[in-house]
Amino acid sequence: MTNDFKCKVHKDPARLGQELWQIVTGKTLVTICRSEEAAVEMCENLNNDRWFLDRGQTRKDRWG
């Protein structure tokens, strides 16, 4: 398990009143979540398995 992935609040001026949560590693944006709970869960999953977002992307996984 690593602590490479972190979540932080991102306020987009085009989306007034809506907080978005960025998942970053270093200074690289990985993904965006709409709630803090989802962002924390995504960070935990990515810190346990850095290829978490790439799992299930084969044709066999999508069609099966």
All heavy atoms as TSV, in Angstrom:
chain	resi	resn	atom	element	x	y	z
A	1	MET	N	N	0.841	-1.181	0.000
A	1	MET	CA	C	0.000	0.000	0.000
A	1	MET	C	C	0.881	1.239	0.000
A	1	MET	O	O	1.879	1.304	0.695
A	1	MET	CB	C	-0.905	-0.011	1.227
A	1	MET	CG	C	-1.848	1.130	1.262
A	1	MET	SD	S	-3.050	0.909	2.559
A	1	MET	CE	C	-3.243	2.584	3.034
A	2	THR	N	N	0.508	2.206	-0.796
A	2	THR	CA	C	1.253	3.456	-0.878
A	2	THR	C	C	0.367	4.619	-0.461
A	2	THR	O	O	-0.825	4.455	-0.240
A	2	THR	CB	C	1.747	3.708	-2.316
A	2	THR	OG1	O	0.607	3.883	-3.152
A	2	THR	CG2	C	2.594	2.573	-2.836
A	3	ASN	N	N	0.948	5.777	-0.375
A	3	ASN	CA	C	0.189	7.007	-0.107
A	3	ASN	C	C	0.436	8.010	-1.222
A	3	ASN	O	O	0.509	9.209	-0.980
A	3	ASN	CB	C	0.594	7.600	1.245
A	3	ASN	CG	C	0.045	6.804	2.389
A	3	ASN	OD1	O	-1.031	6.247	2.301
A	3	ASN	ND2	N	0.796	6.725	3.460
A	4	ASP	N	N	0.565	7.518	-2.438
A	4	ASP	CA	C	0.848	8.371	-3.584
A	4	ASP	C	C	-0.358	9.211	-4.008
A	4	ASP	O	O	-0.212	10.318	-4.493
A	4	ASP	CB	C	1.312	7.543	-4.777
A	4	ASP	CG	C	2.641	6.872	-4.531
A	4	ASP	OD1	O	3.380	7.329	-3.638
A	4	ASP	OD2	O	2.953	5.887	-5.226
A	5	PHE	N	N	-1.556	8.666	-3.853
A	5	PHE	CA	C	-2.762	9.330	-4.331
A	5	PHE	C	C	-3.409	10.103	-3.194
A	5	PHE	O	O	-3.625	9.581	-2.113
A	5	PHE	CB	C	-3.735	8.307	-4.911
A	5	PHE	CG	C	-3.204	7.622	-6.127
A	5	PHE	CD1	C	-2.483	6.447	-6.023
A	5	PHE	CD2	C	-3.399	8.169	-7.378
A	5	PHE	CE1	C	-1.983	5.819	-7.142
A	5	PHE	CE2	C	-2.899	7.555	-8.512
A	5	PHE	CZ	C	-2.184	6.371	-8.388
A	6	LYS	N	N	-3.737	11.362	-3.456
A	6	LYS	CA	C	-4.342	12.245	-2.459
A	6	LYS	C	C	-5.578	12.901	-3.072
A	6	LYS	O	O	-5.678	13.063	-4.285
A	6	LYS	CB	C	-3.367	13.339	-2.052
A	6	LYS	CG	C	-1.990	12.848	-1.673
A	6	LYS	CD	C	-1.794	12.887	-0.202
A	6	LYS	CE	C	-0.356	12.652	0.159
A	6	LYS	NZ	N	-0.054	11.355	0.618
A	7	CYS	N	N	-6.517	13.293	-2.204
A	7	CYS	CA	C	-7.687	14.012	-2.704
A	7	CYS	C	C	-7.679	15.425	-2.125
A	7	CYS	O	O	-7.217	15.660	-1.014
A	7	CYS	CB	C	-8.983	13.290	-2.358
A	7	CYS	SG	S	-9.272	13.014	-0.633
A	8	LYS	N	N	-8.147	16.360	-2.941
A	8	LYS	CA	C	-8.224	17.755	-2.503
A	8	LYS	C	C	-9.439	18.408	-3.148
A	8	LYS	O	O	-9.911	17.986	-4.196
A	8	LYS	CB	C	-6.946	18.520	-2.839
A	8	LYS	CG	C	-6.653	18.639	-4.313
A	8	LYS	CD	C	-5.376	19.418	-4.539
A	8	LYS	CE	C	-5.160	19.649	-6.018
A	8	LYS	NZ	N	-4.007	20.478	-6.275
A	9	VAL	N	N	-9.933	19.436	-2.502
A	9	VAL	CA	C	-11.118	20.152	-2.986
A	9	VAL	C	C	-10.726	21.010	-4.183
A	9	VAL	O	O	-9.674	21.644	-4.200
A	9	VAL	CB	C	-11.704	21.051	-1.878
A	9	VAL	CG1	C	-12.875	21.856	-2.404
A	9	VAL	CG2	C	-12.120	20.218	-0.691
A	10	HIS	N	N	-11.599	21.017	-5.170
A	10	HIS	CA	C	-11.415	21.864	-6.347
A	10	HIS	C	C	-12.713	22.628	-6.572
A	10	HIS	O	O	-13.764	22.028	-6.750
A	10	HIS	CB	C	-11.090	21.017	-7.570
A	10	HIS	CG	C	-11.101	21.805	-8.843
A	10	HIS	ND1	N	-10.125	22.712	-9.156
A	10	HIS	CD2	C	-11.970	21.832	-9.869
A	10	HIS	CE1	C	-10.397	23.252	-10.330
A	10	HIS	NE2	N	-11.519	22.737	-10.779
A	11	LYS	N	N	-12.650	23.924	-6.523
A	11	LYS	CA	C	-13.828	24.752	-6.786
A	11	LYS	C	C	-13.703	25.329	-8.190
A	11	LYS	O	O	-12.808	26.106	-8.472
A	11	LYS	CB	C	-13.953	25.851	-5.738
A	11	LYS	CG	C	-14.241	25.293	-4.370
A	11	LYS	CD	C	-14.558	26.373	-3.388
A	11	LYS	CE	C	-14.861	25.742	-2.042
A	11	LYS	NZ	N	-15.217	26.703	-1.048
A	12	ASP	N	N	-14.606	24.914	-9.039
A	12	ASP	CA	C	-14.626	25.361	-10.421
A	12	ASP	C	C	-15.512	26.603	-10.516
A	12	ASP	O	O	-16.677	26.562	-10.134
A	12	ASP	CB	C	-15.180	24.239	-11.298
A	12	ASP	CG	C	-15.076	24.539	-12.767
A	12	ASP	OD1	O	-14.612	25.633	-13.135
A	12	ASP	OD2	O	-15.451	23.669	-13.573
A	13	PRO	N	N	-14.981	27.725	-11.004
A	13	PRO	CA	C	-15.800	28.936	-11.093
A	13	PRO	C	C	-17.006	28.781	-12.025
A	13	PRO	O	O	-17.981	29.509	-11.910
A	13	PRO	CB	C	-14.842	30.004	-11.605
A	13	PRO	CG	C	-13.630	29.301	-12.065
A	13	PRO	CD	C	-13.618	27.942	-11.459
A	14	ALA	N	N	-16.963	27.819	-12.923
A	14	ALA	CA	C	-18.094	27.590	-13.814
A	14	ALA	C	C	-19.212	26.809	-13.128
A	14	ALA	O	O	-20.330	26.772	-13.618
A	14	ALA	CB	C	-17.628	26.826	-15.053
A	15	ARG	N	N	-18.906	26.180	-11.998
A	15	ARG	CA	C	-19.904	25.399	-11.254
A	15	ARG	C	C	-20.076	26.006	-9.869
A	15	ARG	O	O	-19.551	25.490	-8.894
A	15	ARG	CB	C	-19.464	23.952	-11.136
A	15	ARG	CG	C	-19.344	23.260	-12.446
A	15	ARG	CD	C	-18.831	21.864	-12.237
A	15	ARG	NE	N	-18.611	21.218	-13.496
A	15	ARG	CZ	C	-19.124	20.040	-13.807
A	15	ARG	NH1	N	-19.857	19.398	-12.953
A	15	ARG	NH2	N	-18.868	19.510	-14.975
A	16	LEU	N	N	-20.798	27.071	-9.788
A	16	LEU	CA	C	-20.995	27.763	-8.520
A	16	LEU	C	C	-21.769	26.895	-7.541
A	16	LEU	O	O	-22.770	26.283	-7.889
A	16	LEU	CB	C	-21.733	29.080	-8.754
A	16	LEU	CG	C	-20.986	30.100	-9.600
A	16	LEU	CD1	C	-21.858	31.309	-9.857
A	16	LEU	CD2	C	-19.696	30.506	-8.921
A	17	GLY	N	N	-21.301	26.843	-6.314
A	17	GLY	CA	C	-21.982	26.103	-5.268
A	17	GLY	C	C	-21.761	24.608	-5.291
A	17	GLY	O	O	-22.343	23.889	-4.509
A	18	GLN	N	N	-20.934	24.103	-6.204
A	18	GLN	CA	C	-20.694	22.664	-6.277
A	18	GLN	C	C	-19.206	22.398	-6.060
A	18	GLN	O	O	-18.365	22.884	-6.814
A	18	GLN	CB	C	-21.120	22.117	-7.633
A	18	GLN	CG	C	-20.927	20.625	-7.744
A	18	GLN	CD	C	-21.334	20.107	-9.108
A	18	GLN	OE1	O	-21.457	20.870	-10.061
A	18	GLN	NE2	N	-21.510	18.814	-9.205
A	19	GLU	N	N	-18.896	21.638	-5.020
A	19	GLU	CA	C	-17.505	21.272	-4.772
A	19	GLU	C	C	-17.174	19.991	-5.501
A	19	GLU	O	O	-17.954	19.034	-5.477
A	19	GLU	CB	C	-17.265	21.058	-3.277
A	19	GLU	CG	C	-17.210	22.317	-2.471
A	19	GLU	CD	C	-16.827	22.048	-1.028
A	19	GLU	OE1	O	-16.938	20.907	-0.572
A	19	GLU	OE2	O	-16.414	23.010	-0.364
A	20	LEU	N	N	-16.045	19.966	-6.146
A	20	LEU	CA	C	-15.538	18.771	-6.784
A	20	LEU	C	C	-14.277	18.352	-6.043
A	20	LEU	O	O	-13.580	19.182	-5.469
A	20	LEU	CB	C	-15.219	19.035	-8.255
A	20	LEU	CG	C	-16.389	19.484	-9.125
A	20	LEU	CD1	C	-15.906	19.825	-10.514
A	20	LEU	CD2	C	-17.450	18.414	-9.190
A	21	TRP	N	N	-13.980	17.082	-6.040
A	21	TRP	CA	C	-12.808	16.550	-5.358
A	21	TRP	C	C	-11.874	15.955	-6.399
A	21	TRP	O	O	-12.262	15.086	-7.178
A	21	TRP	CB	C	-13.228	15.488	-4.350
A	21	TRP	CG	C	-14.033	16.081	-3.255
A	21	TRP	CD1	C	-15.365	16.350	-3.264
A	21	TRP	CD2	C	-13.545	16.540	-2.005
A	21	TRP	NE1	N	-15.737	16.933	-2.085
A	21	TRP	CE2	C	-14.651	17.052	-1.286
A	21	TRP	CE3	C	-12.291	16.552	-1.413
A	21	TRP	CZ2	C	-14.512	17.573	-0.018
A	21	TRP	CZ3	C	-12.173	17.064	-0.140
A	21	TRP	CH2	C	-13.270	17.572	0.550
A	22	GLN	N	N	-10.650	16.445	-6.432
A	22	GLN	CA	C	-9.651	15.949	-7.368
A	22	GLN	C	C	-8.819	14.866	-6.701
A	22	GLN	O	O	-8.422	15.006	-5.549
A	22	GLN	CB	C	-8.703	17.060	-7.803
A	22	GLN	CG	C	-9.330	18.122	-8.635
A	22	GLN	CD	C	-8.317	19.166	-9.061
A	22	GLN	OE1	O	-7.281	19.331	-8.437
A	22	GLN	NE2	N	-8.639	19.879	-10.111
A	23	ILE	N	N	-8.536	13.807	-7.449
A	23	ILE	CA	C	-7.605	12.783	-7.009
A	23	ILE	C	C	-6.323	13.041	-7.793
A	23	ILE	O	O	-6.332	13.044	-9.024
A	23	ILE	CB	C	-8.124	11.364	-7.315
A	23	ILE	CG1	C	-9.557	11.176	-6.814
A	23	ILE	CG2	C	-7.172	10.321	-6.752
A	23	ILE	CD1	C	-9.741	11.342	-5.338
A	24	VAL	N	N	-5.234	13.298	-7.078
A	24	VAL	CA	C	-3.970	13.642	-7.724
A	24	VAL	C	C	-2.858	12.742	-7.214
A	24	VAL	O	O	-2.922	12.203	-6.110
A	24	VAL	CB	C	-3.590	15.121	-7.465
A	24	VAL	CG1	C	-4.575	16.056	-8.107
A	24	VAL	CG2	C	-3.475	15.413	-5.999
A	25	THR	N	N	-1.853	12.575	-8.044
A	25	THR	CA	C	-0.614	11.946	-7.644
A	25	THR	C	C	0.493	12.887	-8.089
A	25	THR	O	O	0.596	13.229	-9.268
A	25	THR	CB	C	-0.449	10.533	-8.219
A	25	THR	OG1	O	0.774	9.985	-7.774
A	25	THR	CG2	C	-0.516	10.495	-9.721
A	26	GLY	N	N	1.260	13.365	-7.148
A	26	GLY	CA	C	2.223	14.417	-7.451
A	26	GLY	C	C	1.441	15.664	-7.843
A	26	GLY	O	O	0.620	16.158	-7.091
A	27	LYS	N	N	1.691	16.159	-9.048
A	27	LYS	CA	C	0.910	17.289	-9.563
A	27	LYS	C	C	0.042	16.880	-10.741
A	27	LYS	O	O	-0.482	17.716	-11.452
A	27	LYS	CB	C	1.853	18.413	-9.995
A	27	LYS	CG	C	2.562	19.069	-8.826
A	27	LYS	CD	C	3.362	20.258	-9.284
A	27	LYS	CE	C	4.015	20.940	-8.105
A	27	LYS	NZ	N	4.766	22.121	-8.496
A	28	THR	N	N	-0.137	15.561	-10.926
A	28	THR	CA	C	-0.898	15.037	-12.047
A	28	THR	C	C	-2.313	14.686	-11.611
A	28	THR	O	O	-2.504	13.925	-10.667
A	28	THR	CB	C	-0.213	13.779	-12.615
A	28	THR	OG1	O	1.129	14.090	-12.958
A	28	THR	CG2	C	-0.950	13.269	-13.833
A	29	LEU	N	N	-3.304	15.234	-12.299
A	29	LEU	CA	C	-4.698	14.933	-12.034
A	29	LEU	C	C	-5.017	13.542	-12.560
A	29	LEU	O	O	-4.734	13.220	-13.710
A	29	LEU	CB	C	-5.593	15.970	-12.719
A	29	LEU	CG	C	-7.090	15.757	-12.614
A	29	LEU	CD1	C	-7.541	15.891	-11.166
A	29	LEU	CD2	C	-7.814	16.725	-13.499
A	30	VAL	N	N	-5.623	12.714	-11.713
A	30	VAL	CA	C	-5.980	11.357	-12.104
A	30	VAL	C	C	-7.465	11.276	-12.456
A	30	VAL	O	O	-7.834	10.793	-13.519
A	30	VAL	CB	C	-5.639	10.352	-10.981
A	30	VAL	CG1	C	-6.087	8.953	-11.352
A	30	VAL	CG2	C	-4.151	10.377	-10.677
A	31	THR	N	N	-8.324	11.752	-11.553
A	31	THR	CA	C	-9.763	11.730	-11.787
A	31	THR	C	C	-10.432	12.750	-10.871
A	31	THR	O	O	-9.789	13.341	-10.013
A	31	THR	CB	C	-10.358	10.321	-11.561
A	31	THR	OG1	O	-11.708	10.288	-11.990
A	31	THR	CG2	C	-10.255	9.901	-10.111
A	32	ILE	N	N	-11.732	12.953	-11.064
A	32	ILE	CA	C	-12.512	13.897	-10.263
A	32	ILE	C	C	-13.727	13.171	-9.719
A	32	ILE	O	O	-14.368	12.405	-10.426
A	32	ILE	CB	C	-12.956	15.104	-11.118
A	32	ILE	CG1	C	-11.744	15.884	-11.580
A	32	ILE	CG2	C	-13.908	15.988	-10.340
A	32	ILE	CD1	C	-12.046	17.019	-12.519
A	33	CYS	N	N	-14.040	13.414	-8.447
A	33	CYS	CA	C	-15.230	12.841	-7.806
A	33	CYS	C	C	-16.149	13.976	-7.370
A	33	CYS	O	O	-15.701	15.087	-7.149
A	33	CYS	CB	C	-14.832	12.004	-6.590
A	33	CYS	SG	S	-13.821	10.575	-7.001
A	34	ARG	N	N	-17.426	13.656	-7.219
A	34	ARG	CA	C	-18.410	14.675	-6.842
A	34	ARG	C	C	-18.652	14.757	-5.350
A	34	ARG	O	O	-19.259	15.713	-4.881
A	34	ARG	CB	C	-19.723	14.406	-7.545
A	34	ARG	CG	C	-19.604	14.606	-9.025
A	34	ARG	CD	C	-20.929	14.412	-9.681
A	34	ARG	NE	N	-20.755	14.513	-11.114
A	34	ARG	CZ	C	-21.696	14.913	-11.927
A	34	ARG	NH1	N	-22.873	15.224	-11.450
A	34	ARG	NH2	N	-21.473	14.985	-13.211
A	35	SER	N	N	-18.219	13.750	-4.577
A	35	SER	CA	C	-18.426	13.798	-3.130
A	35	SER	C	C	-17.138	13.417	-2.416
A	35	SER	O	O	-16.277	12.731	-2.971
A	35	SER	CB	C	-19.549	12.850	-2.706
A	35	SER	OG	O	-19.147	11.515	-2.868
A	36	GLU	N	N	-17.017	13.864	-1.187
A	36	GLU	CA	C	-15.824	13.566	-0.397
A	36	GLU	C	C	-15.719	12.073	-0.112
A	36	GLU	O	O	-14.628	11.504	-0.150
A	36	GLU	CB	C	-15.858	14.348	0.913
A	36	GLU	CG	C	-14.627	14.148	1.764
A	36	GLU	CD	C	-14.648	14.961	3.032
A	36	GLU	OE1	O	-15.694	15.551	3.365
A	36	GLU	OE2	O	-13.607	14.997	3.703
A	37	GLU	N	N	-16.848	11.423	0.158
A	37	GLU	CA	C	-16.839	9.995	0.447
A	37	GLU	C	C	-16.321	9.197	-0.744
A	37	GLU	O	O	-15.519	8.277	-0.595
A	37	GLU	CB	C	-18.242	9.501	0.821
A	37	GLU	CG	C	-18.776	10.081	2.107
A	37	GLU	CD	C	-19.406	11.465	1.913
A	37	GLU	OE1	O	-19.783	11.811	0.781
A	37	GLU	OE2	O	-19.479	12.198	2.912
A	38	ALA	N	N	-16.785	9.542	-1.939
A	38	ALA	CA	C	-16.337	8.855	-3.144
A	38	ALA	C	C	-14.849	9.110	-3.387
A	38	ALA	O	O	-14.124	8.210	-3.817
A	38	ALA	CB	C	-17.153	9.309	-4.351
A	39	ALA	N	N	-14.392	10.316	-3.096
A	39	ALA	CA	C	-12.976	10.658	-3.296
A	39	ALA	C	C	-12.084	9.882	-2.336
A	39	ALA	O	O	-11.038	9.364	-2.732
A	39	ALA	CB	C	-12.766	12.157	-3.117
A	40	VAL	N	N	-12.500	9.777	-1.086
A	40	VAL	CA	C	-11.715	9.031	-0.097
A	40	VAL	C	C	-11.659	7.555	-0.476
A	40	VAL	O	O	-10.599	6.921	-0.417
A	40	VAL	CB	C	-12.298	9.228	1.322
A	40	VAL	CG1	C	-11.679	8.274	2.310
A	40	VAL	CG2	C	-12.108	10.668	1.763
A	41	GLU	N	N	-12.793	7.005	-0.901
A	41	GLU	CA	C	-12.825	5.603	-1.313
A	41	GLU	C	C	-11.935	5.371	-2.534
A	41	GLU	O	O	-11.213	4.378	-2.608
A	41	GLU	CB	C	-14.259	5.188	-1.622
A	41	GLU	CG	C	-14.391	3.732	-2.000
A	41	GLU	CD	C	-15.822	3.331	-2.286
A	41	GLU	OE1	O	-16.742	4.122	-1.998
A	41	GLU	OE2	O	-16.008	2.229	-2.802
A	42	MET	N	N	-11.984	6.289	-3.491
A	42	MET	CA	C	-11.151	6.159	-4.685
A	42	MET	C	C	-9.669	6.226	-4.322
A	42	MET	O	O	-8.862	5.454	-4.849
A	42	MET	CB	C	-11.497	7.260	-5.689
A	42	MET	CG	C	-10.719	7.194	-6.980
A	42	MET	SD	S	-11.087	5.761	-7.990
A	42	MET	CE	C	-12.723	6.154	-8.518
A	43	CYS	N	N	-9.292	7.122	-3.411
A	43	CYS	CA	C	-7.891	7.217	-2.966
A	43	CYS	C	C	-7.444	5.922	-2.307
A	43	CYS	O	O	-6.335	5.438	-2.563
A	43	CYS	CB	C	-7.704	8.371	-1.990
A	43	CYS	SG	S	-7.637	9.964	-2.786
A	44	GLU	N	N	-8.287	5.350	-1.456
A	44	GLU	CA	C	-7.949	4.096	-0.802
A	44	GLU	C	C	-7.745	2.985	-1.832
A	44	GLU	O	O	-6.783	2.220	-1.750
A	44	GLU	CB	C	-9.035	3.694	0.190
A	44	GLU	CG	C	-9.080	4.556	1.416
A	44	GLU	CD	C	-10.263	4.236	2.316
A	44	GLU	OE1	O	-11.080	3.343	1.975
A	44	GLU	OE2	O	-10.371	4.890	3.364
A	45	ASN	N	N	-8.653	2.898	-2.798
A	45	ASN	CA	C	-8.534	1.871	-3.834
A	45	ASN	C	C	-7.273	2.057	-4.664
A	45	ASN	O	O	-6.581	1.090	-4.978
A	45	ASN	CB	C	-9.768	1.872	-4.735
A	45	ASN	CG	C	-10.991	1.351	-4.031
A	45	ASN	OD1	O	-10.902	0.550	-3.109
A	45	ASN	ND2	N	-12.151	1.820	-4.452
A	46	LEU	N	N	-6.977	3.294	-5.034
A	46	LEU	CA	C	-5.785	3.557	-5.846
A	46	LEU	C	C	-4.497	3.350	-5.053
A	46	LEU	O	O	-3.492	2.919	-5.609
A	46	LEU	CB	C	-5.835	4.967	-6.429
A	46	LEU	CG	C	-6.824	5.147	-7.571
A	46	LEU	CD1	C	-7.016	6.619	-7.870
A	46	LEU	CD2	C	-6.373	4.399	-8.800
A	47	ASN	N	N	-4.506	3.659	-3.771
A	47	ASN	CA	C	-3.317	3.431	-2.956
A	47	ASN	C	C	-3.079	1.941	-2.722
A	47	ASN	O	O	-1.934	1.517	-2.576
A	47	ASN	CB	C	-3.420	4.179	-1.625
A	47	ASN	CG	C	-3.145	5.650	-1.793
A	47	ASN	OD1	O	-2.312	6.051	-2.600
A	47	ASN	ND2	N	-3.844	6.468	-1.043
A	48	ASN	N	N	-4.143	1.140	-2.708
A	48	ASN	CA	C	-3.987	-0.313	-2.579
A	48	ASN	C	C	-3.569	-0.950	-3.894
A	48	ASN	O	O	-2.809	-1.917	-3.907
A	48	ASN	CB	C	-5.286	-0.961	-2.095
A	48	ASN	CG	C	-5.563	-0.656	-0.647
A	48	ASN	OD1	O	-4.648	-0.442	0.131
A	48	ASN	ND2	N	-6.829	-0.618	-0.284
A	49	ASP	N	N	-4.097	-0.443	-5.004
A	49	ASP	CA	C	-3.829	-1.000	-6.329
A	49	ASP	C	C	-3.741	0.165	-7.310
A	49	ASP	O	O	-4.751	0.717	-7.722
A	49	ASP	CB	C	-4.958	-1.942	-6.730
A	49	ASP	CG	C	-4.813	-2.498	-8.126
A	49	ASP	OD1	O	-3.709	-2.421	-8.701
A	49	ASP	OD2	O	-5.815	-3.024	-8.652
A	50	ARG	N	N	-2.521	0.524	-7.698
A	50	ARG	CA	C	-2.345	1.712	-8.537
A	50	ARG	C	C	-2.967	1.558	-9.925
A	50	ARG	O	O	-3.149	2.523	-10.643
A	50	ARG	CB	C	-0.887	2.121	-8.614
A	50	ARG	CG	C	0.022	1.220	-9.356
A	50	ARG	CD	C	1.470	1.704	-9.361
A	50	ARG	NE	N	1.618	3.075	-9.730
A	50	ARG	CZ	C	1.959	4.079	-8.903
A	50	ARG	NH1	N	2.210	3.826	-7.665
A	50	ARG	NH2	N	2.050	5.306	-9.336
A	51	TRP	N	N	-3.333	0.357	-10.334
A	51	TRP	CA	C	-3.977	0.127	-11.626
A	51	TRP	C	C	-5.478	-0.101	-11.463
A	51	TRP	O	O	-6.133	-0.652	-12.337
A	51	TRP	CB	C	-3.332	-1.055	-12.345
A	51	TRP	CG	C	-1.874	-0.861	-12.538
A	51	TRP	CD1	C	-0.869	-1.525	-11.899
A	51	TRP	CD2	C	-1.234	0.094	-13.381
A	51	TRP	NE1	N	0.345	-1.058	-12.304
A	51	TRP	CE2	C	0.158	-0.051	-13.216
A	51	TRP	CE3	C	-1.693	1.060	-14.258
A	51	TRP	CZ2	C	1.077	0.724	-13.896
A	51	TRP	CZ3	C	-0.775	1.832	-14.939
A	51	TRP	CH2	C	0.586	1.653	-14.755
A	52	PHE	N	N	-6.051	0.350	-10.359
A	52	PHE	CA	C	-7.465	0.134	-10.048
A	52	PHE	C	C	-8.386	0.637	-11.156
A	52	PHE	O	O	-9.352	-0.030	-11.520
A	52	PHE	CB	C	-7.814	0.816	-8.718
A	52	PHE	CG	C	-9.263	0.753	-8.368
A	52	PHE	CD1	C	-9.822	-0.415	-7.899
A	52	PHE	CD2	C	-10.079	1.867	-8.515
A	52	PHE	CE1	C	-11.162	-0.478	-7.576
A	52	PHE	CE2	C	-11.422	1.815	-8.197
A	52	PHE	CZ	C	-11.966	0.633	-7.724
A	53	LEU	N	N	-8.123	1.799	-11.717
A	53	LEU	CA	C	-8.995	2.365	-12.760
A	53	LEU	C	C	-8.867	1.634	-14.090
A	53	LEU	O	O	-9.751	1.749	-14.939
A	53	LEU	CB	C	-8.684	3.857	-12.955
A	53	LEU	CG	C	-9.075	4.751	-11.783
A	53	LEU	CD1	C	-8.609	6.173	-12.046
A	53	LEU	CD2	C	-10.561	4.713	-11.538
A	54	ASP	N	N	-7.792	0.872	-14.280
A	54	ASP	CA	C	-7.618	0.128	-15.529
A	54	ASP	C	C	-8.192	-1.281	-15.461
A	54	ASP	O	O	-8.300	-1.940	-16.490
A	54	ASP	CB	C	-6.139	0.035	-15.889
A	54	ASP	CG	C	-5.559	1.367	-16.286
A	54	ASP	OD1	O	-6.328	2.223	-16.766
A	54	ASP	OD2	O	-4.347	1.565	-16.111
A	55	ARG	N	N	-8.561	-1.757	-14.286
A	55	ARG	CA	C	-9.120	-3.099	-14.151
A	55	ARG	C	C	-10.499	-3.145	-14.785
A	55	ARG	O	O	-11.286	-2.212	-14.700
A	55	ARG	CB	C	-9.231	-3.498	-12.685
A	55	ARG	CG	C	-7.941	-3.434	-11.938
A	55	ARG	CD	C	-7.156	-4.713	-12.057
A	55	ARG	NE	N	-5.948	-4.604	-11.222
A	55	ARG	CZ	C	-4.734	-4.785	-11.682
A	55	ARG	NH1	N	-4.558	-5.100	-12.930
A	55	ARG	NH2	N	-3.697	-4.663	-10.894
A	56	GLY	N	N	-10.806	-4.276	-15.427
A	56	GLY	CA	C	-12.130	-4.464	-16.019
A	56	GLY	C	C	-12.314	-3.767	-17.346
A	56	GLY	O	O	-13.435	-3.561	-17.776
A	57	GLN	N	N	-11.231	-3.399	-18.016
A	57	GLN	CA	C	-11.356	-2.681	-19.278
A	57	GLN	C	C	-11.084	-3.551	-20.501
A	57	GLN	O	O	-11.039	-3.037	-21.609
A	57	GLN	CB	C	-10.394	-1.479	-19.282
A	57	GLN	CG	C	-10.723	-0.449	-18.242
A	57	GLN	CD	C	-12.112	0.117	-18.421
A	57	GLN	OE1	O	-12.537	0.448	-19.523
A	57	GLN	NE2	N	-12.852	0.214	-17.342
A	58	THR	N	N	-10.940	-4.864	-20.320
A	58	THR	CA	C	-10.751	-5.732	-21.477
A	58	THR	C	C	-12.122	-6.051	-22.075
A	58	THR	O	O	-13.154	-5.926	-21.427
A	58	THR	CB	C	-10.034	-7.034	-21.096
A	58	THR	OG1	O	-10.866	-7.762	-20.187
A	58	THR	CG2	C	-8.689	-6.766	-20.472
A	59	ARG	N	N	-12.132	-6.489	-23.306
A	59	ARG	CA	C	-13.389	-6.826	-23.965
A	59	ARG	C	C	-14.097	-7.955	-23.205
A	59	ARG	O	O	-15.304	-7.940	-23.030
A	59	ARG	CB	C	-13.131	-7.241	-25.402
A	59	ARG	CG	C	-14.397	-7.669	-26.114
A	59	ARG	CD	C	-14.152	-7.951	-27.536
A	59	ARG	NE	N	-14.134	-6.654	-28.219
A	59	ARG	CZ	C	-14.068	-6.500	-29.513
A	59	ARG	NH1	N	-13.984	-7.534	-30.284
A	59	ARG	NH2	N	-14.060	-5.312	-30.046
A	60	LYS	N	N	-13.310	-8.921	-22.733
A	60	LYS	CA	C	-13.886	-10.043	-21.984
A	60	LYS	C	C	-14.596	-9.533	-20.720
A	60	LYS	O	O	-15.686	-9.992	-20.384
A	60	LYS	CB	C	-12.790	-11.024	-21.605
A	60	LYS	CG	C	-13.272	-12.221	-20.842
A	60	LYS	CD	C	-12.110	-13.140	-20.491
A	60	LYS	CE	C	-12.569	-14.280	-19.614
A	60	LYS	NZ	N	-11.447	-15.098	-19.169
A	61	ASP	N	N	-13.987	-8.614	-19.999
A	61	ASP	CA	C	-14.581	-8.073	-18.779
A	61	ASP	C	C	-15.831	-7.248	-19.079
A	61	ASP	O	O	-16.812	-7.322	-18.345
A	61	ASP	CB	C	-13.582	-7.185	-18.023
A	61	ASP	CG	C	-12.423	-7.964	-17.458
A	61	ASP	OD1	O	-12.592	-9.177	-17.197
A	61	ASP	OD2	O	-11.352	-7.360	-17.288
A	62	ARG	N	N	-15.797	-6.460	-20.141
A	62	ARG	CA	C	-16.945	-5.607	-20.454
A	62	ARG	C	C	-18.130	-6.402	-20.968
A	62	ARG	O	O	-19.268	-6.055	-20.720
A	62	ARG	CB	C	-16.539	-4.560	-21.487
A	62	ARG	CG	C	-15.620	-3.508	-20.947
A	62	ARG	CD	C	-15.361	-2.471	-21.965
A	62	ARG	NE	N	-14.876	-3.107	-23.166
A	62	ARG	CZ	C	-13.947	-2.603	-23.970
A	62	ARG	NH1	N	-13.436	-1.446	-23.720
A	62	ARG	NH2	N	-13.560	-3.259	-25.038
A	63	TRP	N	N	-17.896	-7.466	-21.726
A	63	TRP	CA	C	-18.966	-8.224	-22.341
A	63	TRP	C	C	-19.397	-9.416	-21.495
A	63	TRP	O	O	-20.438	-10.010	-21.768
A	63	TRP	CB	C	-18.545	-8.701	-23.728
A	63	TRP	CG	C	-18.437	-7.579	-24.686
A	63	TRP	CD1	C	-17.542	-6.562	-24.634
A	63	TRP	CD2	C	-19.254	-7.318	-25.802
A	63	TRP	NE1	N	-17.733	-5.678	-25.667
A	63	TRP	CE2	C	-18.786	-6.146	-26.408
A	63	TRP	CE3	C	-20.321	-7.973	-26.383
A	63	TRP	CZ2	C	-19.371	-5.612	-27.537
A	63	TRP	CZ3	C	-20.882	-7.444	-27.510
A	63	TRP	CH2	C	-20.402	-6.258	-28.070
A	64	GLY	N	N	-18.600	-9.779	-20.487
A	64	GLY	CA	C	-18.905	-10.999	-19.731
A	64	GLY	C	C	-19.548	-10.811	-18.488
A	64	GLY	O	O	-20.338	-10.419	-17.864
